[in-house]
């Protein structure tokens, strides 16, 4: 593997597996609902960030020239991510009888989240305008890179969701679950603030 290809691979792995809105939300959701009920949310995330990555691959040069649009999207995304963090932090633990009343997030939420996910925008803009530049990729090459990225993205959110199912077993009583929800919600809120000021 050439140093340029290794740099692309390293960037993708680091960005996909590091904490971000998708990963933290996957953990929090699986903690509350389990992996099976989190799967539609995960598939929505994959569809959303694959689409976003494809659009940025096509329009990378144009998008990098309009930084103000990117800044507005990051701010809107931060507000939404903060809202999700608030909801998670103050959600009550689920009893078996509550499962039917409280609806898990689905495919649509996972896909739409990517439109306002500042980390995803930063990830794809940096990947398509800077990281792959030494490879001098054609549009086809950029799209292939995007699909490789999506594969590792799915692996990452699945790993974080599976971690949530483990946490669900460890934090089994209502008091522990409130602490866990608070910590995960606070993590999302801090991430939202960081996105605005980074």
C-alpha positions, 0 to 999 in steps of 0.5 A, spaced: 500 500 500 502 506 497 503 512 503 498 516 499 493 510 500 495 508 507 493 516 508 486 515 505 485 509 509 487 511 516 483 518 515 477 514 513 478 509 519 479 514 524 473 519 522 469 513 522 470 510 529 472 516 533 466 519 537 461 523 533 453 524 532 452 517 529 456 513 533 454 516 540 446 516 538 447 509 535 450 507 542 445 511 546 439 508 542 441 501 542 442 502 550 435 503 550 432 499 545 437 493 543 441 492 536 435 489 533 430 495 534 436 500 532 438 497 525 433 501 521 436 507 524 443 505 522 441 503 515 438 510 515 445 513 517 448 509 512 444 511 506 444 518 508 452 518 509 453 514 503 448 519 499 452 525 502 459 523 500 456 522 493 454 529 493 460 532 496 464 527 491 461 530 485 461 537 488 467 538 492 470 544 488 464 548 488 462 546 496 469 548 498 468 555 495 462 556 499 464 555 506 459 560 509 454 554 507 458 549 510 458 554 517 450 554 517 449 547 516 454 545 522 450 550 526 443 547 524 446 540 525 449 542 532 442 545 534 439 538 532 444 534 535 444 538 542 436 537 542 437 529 541 442 529 547 437 533 551 432 528 549 437 522 551 439 525 557 432 526 560 429 520 557 426 515 562 429 508 563 424 503 559 420 497 562 418 492 558 411 495 558 413 501 556 417 498 549 410 499 545 409 506 547 416 509 546 417 509 539 425 508 537 428 512 531 428 509 524 431 509 517 428 516 516 431 520 522 438 516 521 438 519 513 436 526 515 441 526 521 446 526 515 444 533 512 445 536 519 451 532 521 457 537 522 462 531 523 459 528 516 460 534 512 467 535 515 469 528 514 467 528 506 469 535 505 476 533 507 476 527 504 474 529 497 478 535 497 484 534 501 486 527 503 485 524 496 488 529 492 495 526 492 491 520 488 489 525 483 482 520 483 477 521 477 470 522 479 469 514 479 475 513 484 472 518 489 465 515 488 469 508 490 472 511 495 466 514 498 463 506 498 469 504 501 468 509 507 461 507 507 463 500 509 467 502 514 462 507 517 457 501 517 462 497 521 463 503 526 456 505 527 454 497 528 460 497 533 458 503 537 451 500 537 453 493 540 457 497 545 450 500 547 447 493 548 453 491 552 452 497 556 444 495 557 446 489 560 451 492 565 446 498 567 440 494 568 436 498 574 433 504 573 438 509 577 444 506 573 440 507 566 438 514 568 446 515 569 448 512 563 442 516 559 445 522 562 452 521 560 450 519 553 446 525 552 451 530 555 456 527 550 452 529 544 451 536 547 458 537 548 459 534 541 454 539 539 458 545 542 464 543 540 462 543 532 460 550 533 466 552 536 471 548 532 
